[in-house]
């Protein structure tokens, strides 16, 4: 105990030195308390949302590499499935927004009412890899491809954690594709399917789908699971229900601002709190995204943040 050690030192150190040492120990104690976070995190944690997506096209190898350069603790891949059952990294269930699919495959759209879309599930991996996933962001990213989950792992493994999201798993389930099994198979193949399997690459699985997390739990998934939700779903009883299938919660910023005590309620149940999404230009009353993240981490005591700007993560 530091105070016991101080009493022993009192006979050997001059009084000014004793005072200085006491102040240092007190400050260290406060710092430790301020930095306390819940497992699976070991410190306030910086998660690169879709990679460093403010500065590079989301879910491309360029965005993932830039996130690593920026010092992200974790990198997030959203997962979709191709027609031939391969996991690819893409936020949307369709290819329209972030690729040139309309140019490469102009007659392959699916029309419902007045809207025509290009679902990922309608294309094989070979077809998707013919698409340009970078030019929509900036011409300098022309030629970036939609990466597979394996390519994402190859890029990040050994350098940061990975926090994949099962996106619209029920949509793929209706097509006979088992997203949860595909995720666990590829993690097992890469020896990332258990906590501590790779100390440099911890893995957390997240989803908006409670059923997806329950399915993973039932399949004896040992990895930490995080449940994503928006401003609703934050009462104590709802949190207790989430505890049955999740190890942490991932609400949006609005949910925390609406009910700040949500963080303590979750922590009291042993649930970690990861909040989304922090991005420059959308910081509400804060002057910068760094200030906004600092407020959530230091004042509201959340454990981790998803950010498009991992280079702006506040450091001590």
Secondary structure, DSSP 8 states (H G I E B T S, - for coil): -HHHHHHHHTTTS-HHHHHHHHHHHHHHHHHHHHH---TT-SSSEEEETTTTTTTS-TTSHHHHHHHHHTT-SEE--EEEE-TTS-EEE-SSSBSTTTS-HHHHTTT--EEETTEEE-BGGGS-HHHHTTS--STTT-GGGTT----BHHHHHHHHTTTSEE--EE-SHHHHHTTT--HHHHHHHHHHHTT-SSTTSSTTS-BEEEES-HHHHHHHHHTT--SEEEEEE-SS--SHHHHHHHTTT-SEEEEBHHHHHH-TTHHHHHHHTT-EEEEEEE-TT--TTSSSHHHHHHIIIIIS--SEEEES-GGG----
